[in-house]
Each structure stands twice: as structure tokens, then as C-alpha cells.
């Protein structure tokens, strides 16, 4: 079992907040771009 601080993280394309790896993203981590469904529906920010 890994410590939470050892898990990989990414930055959300919409809100620019960092988010960590989750078990539900285990098989698809390479394709995860957004931290939540809300950010995914909003799409990437224009800034």
C-alpha cells in the first residue's frame, strides 16, 4: 500500500487545480484530464 504523498498527480485543464490518482482511474490514468465531472463538462479554460 502506498502513502497518499507518493501517488501521482496531475493538474486539471479547466480549474488548474492539482488532483491525485484515484483507484477508479487505475486503468485509464493516462487519459484522465479533469478533476471532476463538472470540470469535464465545462471543458478546458480559455486562459
mmCIF file of the N, C-alpha and C atoms, coordinates in Angstrom:
data_MODEL
# 
_entry.id   MODEL 
# 
loop_
_atom_site.group_PDB 
_atom_site.id 
_atom_site.type_symbol 
_atom_site.label_atom_id 
_atom_site.label_alt_id 
_atom_site.label_comp_id 
_atom_site.label_asym_id 
_atom_site.label_entity_id 
_atom_site.label_seq_id 
_atom_site.pdbx_PDB_ins_code 
_atom_site.Cartn_x 
_atom_site.Cartn_y 
_atom_site.Cartn_z 
_atom_site.occupancy 
_atom_site.B_iso_or_equiv 
_atom_site.pdbx_formal_charge 
_atom_site.auth_seq_id 
_atom_site.auth_comp_id 
_atom_site.auth_asym_id 
_atom_site.auth_atom_id 
_atom_site.pdbx_PDB_model_num 
ATOM 1   N N  . UNK A 1 1  ? 0.841   -1.185 0.000   1.00 0.00 ? 1  UNK A N  1 
ATOM 2   C CA . UNK A 1 1  ? 0.000   0.000  0.000   1.00 0.00 ? 1  UNK A CA 1 
ATOM 3   C C  . UNK A 1 1  ? 0.884   1.246  0.000   1.00 0.00 ? 1  UNK A C  1 
ATOM 4   N N  . UNK A 1 2  ? 0.537   2.198  -0.852  1.00 0.00 ? 2  UNK A N  1 
ATOM 5   C CA . UNK A 1 2  ? 1.323   3.419  -0.965  1.00 0.00 ? 2  UNK A CA 1 
ATOM 6   C C  . UNK A 1 2  ? 0.772   4.511  -0.053  1.00 0.00 ? 2  UNK A C  1 
ATOM 7   N N  . UNK A 1 3  ? 1.663   5.407  0.326   1.00 0.00 ? 3  UNK A N  1 
ATOM 8   C CA . UNK A 1 3  ? 1.234   6.589  1.071   1.00 0.00 ? 3  UNK A CA 1 
ATOM 9   C C  . UNK A 1 3  ? 0.573   7.560  0.100   1.00 0.00 ? 3  UNK A C  1 
ATOM 10  N N  . UNK A 1 4  ? -0.330  8.368  0.596   1.00 0.00 ? 4  UNK A N  1 
ATOM 11  C CA . UNK A 1 4  ? -1.007  9.332  -0.269  1.00 0.00 ? 4  UNK A CA 1 
ATOM 12  C C  . UNK A 1 4  ? -0.030  10.310 -0.899  1.00 0.00 ? 4  UNK A C  1 
ATOM 13  N N  . UNK A 1 5  ? 1.030   10.646 -0.201  1.00 0.00 ? 5  UNK A N  1 
ATOM 14  C CA . UNK A 1 5  ? 2.001   11.598 -0.738  1.00 0.00 ? 5  UNK A CA 1 
ATOM 15  C C  . UNK A 1 5  ? 2.813   11.007 -1.884  1.00 0.00 ? 5  UNK A C  1 
ATOM 16  N N  . UNK A 1 6  ? 2.813   9.675  -2.027  1.00 0.00 ? 6  UNK A N  1 
ATOM 17  C CA . UNK A 1 6  ? 3.571   9.016  -3.085  1.00 0.00 ? 6  UNK A CA 1 
ATOM 18  C C  . UNK A 1 6  ? 2.764   8.803  -4.361  1.00 0.00 ? 6  UNK A C  1 
ATOM 19  N N  . UNK A 1 7  ? 1.475   9.100  -4.347  1.00 0.00 ? 7  UNK A N  1 
ATOM 20  C CA . UNK A 1 7  ? 0.627   8.884  -5.510  1.00 0.00 ? 7  UNK A CA 1 
ATOM 21  C C  . UNK A 1 7  ? 0.887   9.957  -6.565  1.00 0.00 ? 7  UNK A C  1 
ATOM 22  N N  . UNK A 1 8  ? 0.777   9.597  -7.852  1.00 0.00 ? 8  UNK A N  1 
ATOM 23  C CA . UNK A 1 8  ? 0.984   10.597 -8.904  1.00 0.00 ? 8  UNK A CA 1 
ATOM 24  C C  . UNK A 1 8  ? -0.138  11.635 -8.904  1.00 0.00 ? 8  UNK A C  1 
ATOM 25  N N  . UNK A 1 9  ? 0.166   12.801 -9.430  1.00 0.00 ? 9  UNK A N  1 
ATOM 26  C CA . UNK A 1 9  ? -0.847  13.853 -9.511  1.00 0.00 ? 9  UNK A CA 1 
ATOM 27  C C  . UNK A 1 9  ? -0.783  14.531 -10.873 1.00 0.00 ? 9  UNK A C  1 
ATOM 28  N N  . UNK A 1 10 ? -1.847  15.236 -11.209 1.00 0.00 ? 10 UNK A N  1 
ATOM 29  C CA . UNK A 1 10 ? -1.954  15.997 -12.453 1.00 0.00 ? 10 UNK A CA 1 
ATOM 30  C C  . UNK A 1 10 ? -2.632  17.320 -12.134 1.00 0.00 ? 10 UNK A C  1 
ATOM 31  N N  . UNK A 1 11 ? -2.663  18.216 -13.119 1.00 0.00 ? 11 UNK A N  1 
ATOM 32  C CA . UNK A 1 11 ? -3.346  19.498 -12.977 1.00 0.00 ? 11 UNK A CA 1 
ATOM 33  C C  . UNK A 1 11 ? -4.563  19.483 -13.898 1.00 0.00 ? 11 UNK A C  1 
ATOM 34  N N  . UNK A 1 12 ? -5.702  19.855 -13.363 1.00 0.00 ? 12 UNK A N  1 
ATOM 35  C CA . UNK A 1 12 ? -6.952  19.888 -14.121 1.00 0.00 ? 12 UNK A CA 1 
ATOM 36  C C  . UNK A 1 12 ? -6.862  20.952 -15.222 1.00 0.00 ? 12 UNK A C  1 
ATOM 37  N N  . UNK A 1 13 ? -7.314  20.607 -16.423 1.00 0.00 ? 13 UNK A N  1 
ATOM 38  C CA . UNK A 1 13 ? -7.259  21.543 -17.549 1.00 0.00 ? 13 UNK A CA 1 
ATOM 39  C C  . UNK A 1 13 ? -8.271  22.681 -17.424 1.00 0.00 ? 13 UNK A C  1 
ATOM 40  N N  . UNK A 1 14 ? -9.323  22.489 -16.650 1.00 0.00 ? 14 UNK A N  1 
ATOM 41  C CA . UNK A 1 14 ? -10.359 23.510 -16.505 1.00 0.00 ? 14 UNK A CA 1 
ATOM 42  C C  . UNK A 1 14 ? -10.079 24.463 -15.357 1.00 0.00 ? 14 UNK A C  1 
ATOM 43  N N  . UNK A 1 15 ? -9.889  23.913 -14.164 1.00 0.00 ? 15 UNK A N  1 
ATOM 44  C CA . UNK A 1 15 ? -9.749  24.767 -12.977 1.00 0.00 ? 15 UNK A CA 1 
ATOM 45  C C  . UNK A 1 15 ? -8.297  24.971 -12.550 1.00 0.00 ? 15 UNK A C  1 
ATOM 46  N N  . UNK A 1 16 ? -7.370  24.279 -13.180 1.00 0.00 ? 16 UNK A N  1 
ATOM 47  C CA . UNK A 1 16 ? -5.928  24.392 -12.912 1.00 0.00 ? 16 UNK A CA 1 
ATOM 48  C C  . UNK A 1 16 ? -5.545  23.978 -11.494 1.00 0.00 ? 16 UNK A C  1 
ATOM 49  N N  . UNK A 1 17 ? -6.383  23.185 -10.850 1.00 0.00 ? 17 UNK A N  1 
ATOM 50  C CA . UNK A 1 17 ? -6.063  22.672 -9.515  1.00 0.00 ? 17 UNK A CA 1 
ATOM 51  C C  . UNK A 1 17 ? -5.416  21.299 -9.637  1.00 0.00 ? 17 UNK A C  1 
ATOM 52  N N  . UNK A 1 18 ? -4.489  20.994 -8.749  1.00 0.00 ? 18 UNK A N  1 
ATOM 53  C CA . UNK A 1 18 ? -3.885  19.660 -8.775  1.00 0.00 ? 18 UNK A CA 1 
ATOM 54  C C  . UNK A 1 18 ? -4.855  18.615 -8.220  1.00 0.00 ? 18 UNK A C  1 
ATOM 55  N N  . UNK A 1 19 ? -4.817  17.416 -8.789  1.00 0.00 ? 19 UNK A N  1 
ATOM 56  C CA . UNK A 1 19 ? -5.604  16.308 -8.254  1.00 0.00 ? 19 UNK A CA 1 
ATOM 57  C C  . UNK A 1 19 ? -4.761  15.044 -8.304  1.00 0.00 ? 19 UNK A C  1 
ATOM 58  N N  . UNK A 1 20 ? -5.028  14.138 -7.380  1.00 0.00 ? 20 UNK A N  1 
ATOM 59  C CA . UNK A 1 20 ? -4.229  12.927 -7.227  1.00 0.00 ? 20 UNK A CA 1 
ATOM 60  C C  . UNK A 1 20 ? -4.888  11.720 -7.873  1.00 0.00 ? 20 UNK A C  1 
ATOM 61  N N  . UNK A 1 21 ? -4.067  10.718 -8.099  1.00 0.00 ? 21 UNK A N  1 
ATOM 62  C CA . UNK A 1 21 ? -4.505  9.440  -8.635  1.00 0.00 ? 21 UNK A CA 1 
ATOM 63  C C  . UNK A 1 21 ? -5.577  8.841  -7.739  1.00 0.00 ? 21 UNK A C  1 
ATOM 64  N N  . UNK A 1 22 ? -6.578  8.227  -8.360  1.00 0.00 ? 22 UNK A N  1 
ATOM 65  C CA . UNK A 1 22 ? -7.632  7.526  -7.625  1.00 0.00 ? 22 UNK A CA 1 
ATOM 66  C C  . UNK A 1 22 ? -7.727  6.099  -8.141  1.00 0.00 ? 22 UNK A C  1 
ATOM 67  N N  . UNK A 1 23 ? -8.174  5.222  -7.295  1.00 0.00 ? 23 UNK A N  1 
ATOM 68  C CA . UNK A 1 23 ? -8.313  3.811  -7.658  1.00 0.00 ? 23 UNK A CA 1 
ATOM 69  C C  . UNK A 1 23 ? -9.216  3.645  -8.881  1.00 0.00 ? 23 UNK A C  1 
ATOM 70  N N  . UNK A 1 24 ? -10.293 4.432  -8.974  1.00 0.00 ? 24 UNK A N  1 
ATOM 71  C CA . UNK A 1 24 ? -11.213 4.284  -10.106 1.00 0.00 ? 24 UNK A CA 1 
ATOM 72  C C  . UNK A 1 24 ? -10.573 4.698  -11.436 1.00 0.00 ? 24 UNK A C  1 
ATOM 73  N N  . UNK A 1 25 ? -9.470  5.462  -11.380 1.00 0.00 ? 25 UNK A N  1 
ATOM 74  C CA . UNK A 1 25 ? -8.758  5.867  -12.597 1.00 0.00 ? 25 UNK A CA 1 
ATOM 75  C C  . UNK A 1 25 ? -7.577  4.953  -12.897 1.00 0.00 ? 25 UNK A C  1 
ATOM 76  N N  . UNK A 1 26 ? -7.454  3.850  -12.184 1.00 0.00 ? 26 UNK A N  1 
ATOM 77  C CA . UNK A 1 26 ? -6.287  2.973  -12.273 1.00 0.00 ? 26 UNK A CA 1 
ATOM 78  C C  . UNK A 1 26 ? -5.974  2.549  -13.707 1.00 0.00 ? 26 UNK A C  1 
ATOM 79  N N  . UNK A 1 27 ? -6.978  2.128  -14.459 1.00 0.00 ? 27 UNK A N  1 
ATOM 80  C CA . UNK A 1 27 ? -6.755  1.618  -15.822 1.00 0.00 ? 27 UNK A CA 1 
ATOM 81  C C  . UNK A 1 27 ? -6.645  2.722  -16.863 1.00 0.00 ? 27 UNK A C  1 
ATOM 82  N N  . UNK A 1 28 ? -7.133  3.921  -16.528 1.00 0.00 ? 28 UNK A N  1 
ATOM 83  C CA . UNK A 1 28 ? -7.239  4.987  -17.527 1.00 0.00 ? 28 UNK A CA 1 
ATOM 84  C C  . UNK A 1 28 ? -6.501  6.263  -17.122 1.00 0.00 ? 28 UNK A C  1 
ATOM 85  N N  . UNK A 1 29 ? -5.539  6.163  -16.222 1.00 0.00 ? 29 UNK A N  1 
ATOM 86  C CA . UNK A 1 29 ? -4.848  7.343  -15.683 1.00 0.00 ? 29 UNK A CA 1 
ATOM 87  C C  . UNK A 1 29 ? -4.206  8.195  -16.775 1.00 0.00 ? 29 UNK A C  1 
ATOM 88  N N  . UNK A 1 30 ? -3.694  7.585  -17.817 1.00 0.00 ? 30 UNK A N  1 
ATOM 89  C CA . UNK A 1 30 ? -3.042  8.339  -18.896 1.00 0.00 ? 30 UNK A CA 1 
ATOM 90  C C  . UNK A 1 30 ? -4.021  9.278  -19.606 1.00 0.00 ? 30 UNK A C  1 
ATOM 91  N N  . UNK A 1 31 ? -5.302  8.928  -19.642 1.00 0.00 ? 31 UNK A N  1 
ATOM 92  C CA . UNK A 1 31 ? -6.302  9.725  -20.355 1.00 0.00 ? 31 UNK A CA 1 
ATOM 93  C C  . UNK A 1 31 ? -7.087  10.677 -19.463 1.00 0.00 ? 31 UNK A C  1 
ATOM 94  N N  . UNK A 1 32 ? -6.892  10.608 -18.155 1.00 0.00 ? 32 UNK A N  1 
ATOM 95  C CA . UNK A 1 32 ? -7.619  11.486 -17.230 1.00 0.00 ? 32 UNK A CA 1 
ATOM 96  C C  . UNK A 1 32 ? -7.059  12.902 -17.354 1.00 0.00 ? 32 UNK A C  1 
ATOM 97  N N  . UNK A 1 33 ? -7.948  13.874 -17.599 1.00 0.00 ? 33 UNK A N  1 
ATOM 98  C CA . UNK A 1 33 ? -7.520  15.266 -17.777 1.00 0.00 ? 33 UNK A CA 1 
ATOM 99  C C  . UNK A 1 33 ? -8.191  16.223 -16.808 1.00 0.00 ? 33 UNK A C  1 
ATOM 100 N N  . UNK A 1 34 ? -9.334  15.815 -16.256 1.00 0.00 ? 34 UNK A N  1 
ATOM 101 C CA . UNK A 1 34 ? -10.127 16.702 -15.414 1.00 0.00 ? 34 UNK A CA 1 
ATOM 102 C C  . UNK A 1 34 ? -10.300 16.103 -14.026 1.00 0.00 ? 34 UNK A C  1 
ATOM 103 N N  . UNK A 1 35 ? -10.437 16.966 -13.027 1.00 0.00 ? 35 UNK A N  1 
ATOM 104 C CA . UNK A 1 35 ? -10.549 16.511 -11.639 1.00 0.00 ? 35 UNK A CA 1 
ATOM 105 C C  . UNK A 1 35 ? -11.952 16.041 -11.287 1.00 0.00 ? 35 UNK A C  1 
ATOM 106 N N  . UNK A 1 36 ? -12.961 16.455 -12.065 1.00 0.00 ? 36 UNK A N  1 
ATOM 107 C CA . UNK A 1 36 ? -14.344 16.106 -11.732 1.00 0.00 ? 36 UNK A CA 1 
ATOM 108 C C  . UNK A 1 36 ? -15.213 16.124 -12.986 1.00 0.00 ? 36 UNK A C  1 
ATOM 109 N N  . UNK A 1 37 ? -16.429 15.604 -12.859 1.00 0.00 ? 37 UNK A N  1 
ATOM 110 C CA . UNK A 1 37 ? -17.378 15.643 -13.973 1.00 0.00 ? 37 UNK A CA 1 
ATOM 111 C C  . UNK A 1 37 ? -17.751 17.083 -14.318 1.00 0.00 ? 37 UNK A C  1 
ATOM 112 N N  . UNK A 1 38 ? -17.853 17.917 -13.310 1.00 0.00 ? 38 UNK A N  1 
ATOM 113 C CA . UNK A 1 38 ? -18.192 19.326 -13.547 1.00 0.00 ? 38 UNK A CA 1 
ATOM 114 C C  . UNK A 1 38 ? -17.137 19.999 -14.430 1.00 0.00 ? 38 UNK A C  1 
ATOM 115 N N  . UNK A 1 39 ? -15.872 19.772 -14.135 1.00 0.00 ? 39 UNK A N  1 
ATOM 116 C CA . UNK A 1 39 ? -14.800 20.358 -14.945 1.00 0.00 ? 39 UNK A CA 1 
ATOM 117 C C  . UNK A 1 39 ? -14.771 19.745 -16.344 1.00 0.00 ? 39 UNK A C  1 
ATOM 118 N N  . UNK A 1 40 ? -15.059 18.470 -16.442 1.00 0.00 ? 40 UNK A N  1 
ATOM 119 C CA . UNK A 1 40 ? -15.068 17.804 -17.745 1.00 0.00 ? 40 UNK A CA 1 
ATOM 120 C C  . UNK A 1 40 ? -16.154 18.394 -18.632 1.00 0.00 ? 40 UNK A C  1 
ATOM 121 N N  . UNK A 1 41 ? -17.332 18.647 -18.071 1.00 0.00 ? 41 UNK A N  1 
ATOM 122 C CA . UNK A 1 41 ? -18.434 19.223 -18.838 1.00 0.00 ? 41 UNK A CA 1 
ATOM 123 C C  . UNK A 1 41 ? -18.165 20.670 -19.228 1.00 0.00 ? 41 UNK A C  1 
ATOM 124 N N  . UNK A 1 42 ? -17.444 21.399 -18.398 1.00 0.00 ? 42 UNK A N  1 
ATOM 125 C CA . UNK A 1 42 ? -17.123 22.798 -18.689 1.00 0.00 ? 42 UNK A CA 1 
ATOM 126 C C  . UNK A 1 42 ? -16.071 22.902 -19.787 1.00 0.00 ? 42 UNK A C  1 
ATOM 127 N N  . UNK A 1 43 ? -15.214 21.907 -19.915 1.00 0.00 ? 43 UNK A N  1 
ATOM 128 C CA . UNK A 1 43 ? -14.172 21.916 -20.926 1.00 0.00 ? 43 UNK A CA 1 
ATOM 129 C C  . UNK A 1 43 ? -12.969 22.723 -20.488 1.00 0.00 ? 43 UNK A C  1 
ATOM 130 N N  . UNK A 1 44 ? -11.919 22.730 -21.305 1.00 0.00 ? 44 UNK A N  1 
ATOM 131 C CA . UNK A 1 44 ? -10.705 23.468 -20.939 1.00 0.00 ? 44 UNK A CA 1 
ATOM 132 C C  . UNK A 1 44 ? -10.947 24.973 -20.890 1.00 0.00 ? 44 UNK A C  1 
ATOM 133 N N  . UNK A 1 45 ? -10.254 25.628 -19.974 1.00 0.00 ? 45 UNK A N  1 
ATOM 134 C CA . UNK A 1 45 ? -10.408 27.080 -19.844 1.00 0.00 ? 45 UNK A CA 1 
ATOM 135 C C  . UNK A 1 45 ? -9.697  27.795 -20.982 1.00 0.00 ? 45 UNK A C  1 
ATOM 136 N N  . UNK A 1 46 ? -10.114 28.998 -21.237 1.00 0.00 ? 46 UNK A N  1 
ATOM 137 C CA . UNK A 1 46 ? -9.556  29.780 -22.343 1.00 0.00 ? 46 UNK A CA 1 
ATOM 138 C C  . UNK A 1 46 ? -8.330  30.587 -21.935 1.00 0.00 ? 46 UNK A C  1 
ATOM 139 N N  . UNK A 1 47 ? -7.954  30.572 -20.673 1.00 0.00 ? 47 UNK A N  1 
ATOM 140 C CA . UNK A 1 47 ? -6.824  31.380 -20.207 1.00 0.00 ? 47 UNK A CA 1 
ATOM 141 C C  . UNK A 1 47 ? -5.520  30.662 -20.359 1.00 0.00 ? 47 UNK A C  1 
# 
